[in-house]
Structures are given as C-alpha cells and as structure tokens.
Amino acid sequence: MSLIFLVLVALFAFWFLKGFFKYVLPAILLLIIAKFIFGLAFISLHLVLFVIGLLIIVWLIRAISGSRNR
C-alpha cells in the first residue's frame, strides 16, 4: 500500500512539477547505492522507502510554496 502511494506521489511530482530529477532522484539513487555498496544491515528497505517518501513530501511542499510566492 505504501509503495503504491510513493509511486503515485513520485509520478505527480514528475508530471506536474519541475526539478524532480534535480533534487529527489539523486537522493533516492544515493540511498540505494549506499545500501548496496556498504551493505548496511540497519538500512532496511522500509527505512529507505520512508526517507524517500519524506524527501518527496518536503520537496513538494517547497515547490508548492515557492509557486505561490511568484
């Protein structure tokens, strides 16, 4: 359920707002690369998904508030 929600939020950010590849995608890639390179046991998939969701939500809030100020 949460994975579907994250995919929908990511699609919303990709289609309707600019800067998705600039800010959100590199953070997601860094988390995934760090998980595979270092093999950190305490970085679980749920933690990664949770952090990705938080990054997307924070970025959406910043994008929406930035568009209101213009």
LINQUISUL-V663653 format. One record per residue. RES is the residue in one letter. NEAR is the number of other C-alpha atoms within 12 Angstrom. Layout:
BEGIN
[[RES/NEAR] [RES/NEAR]]
END
This chain:
BEGIN
[[M/8] [S/13] [L/16] [I/12] [F/17] [L/23] [V/17] [L/18] [V/26] [A/30] [L/20] [F/18] [A/30] [F/21] [W/13] [F/15] [L/24] [K/21] [G/19] [F/26] [F/19] [K/15] [Y/23] [V/30] [L/22] [P/18] [A/23] [I/27] [L/19] [L/18] [L/27] [I/24] [I/16] [A/19] [K/19] [F/16] [I/13] [F/13] [G/14] [L/16] [A/13] [F/12] [I/20] [S/17] [L/19] [H/16] [L/18] [V/27] [L/26] [F/20] [V/22] [I/31] [G/28] [L/20] [L/26] [I/34] [I/23] [V/18] [W/29] [L/27] [I/16] [R/20] [A/22] [I/17] [S/12] [G/13] [S/12] [R/9] [N/8] [R/7]]
END
